[in-house]
Amino acid sequence: MLESEFQRKLKKRIEGEIPGSYVFKQDSKQVQGIADLIIINGPKYAMLECKKSANAHHQPNQDYYVNDVFGKMSYASFVYPENEDKVIEELKGWFKE
């Protein structure tokens, strides 16, 4: 599966399973390495960097933004088919708190 296809399916799944969520695709051309998706739900947000597999290459700055910036400010994670269910459950918990 291509990363873009995984991203589209993930976006629909989040919108379906986490009511009230708005999922937006980021423009990586504006900030190199910024996470692919931002999810806004009430006063909280989360950032997800989509990968086609667990061992897919990380672009420069992706680890920095996911782990060091947004991971400390909010919820941020790499997501790929192998950990999709776990990330969805974590997001549900994050937005319930």
Secondary structure as GFF3:
##gff-version 3
##sequence-region A 1 97
A	DSSP	alpha_helix	3	17	.	.	.	ID=ss1
A	DSSP	beta_strand	22	25	.	.	.	ID=ss2
A	DSSP	beta_strand	37	41	.	.	.	ID=ss3
A	DSSP	beta_strand	44	50	.	.	.	ID=ss4
A	DSSP	alpha_helix	62	63	.	.	.	ID=ss5
A	DSSP	pi_helix	64	70	.	.	.	ID=ss6
A	DSSP	alpha_helix	71	73	.	.	.	ID=ss7
A	DSSP	beta_strand	75	79	.	.	.	ID=ss8
A	DSSP	three_ten_helix	81	83	.	.	.	ID=ss9
A	DSSP	alpha_helix	84	96	.	.	.	ID=ss10
###
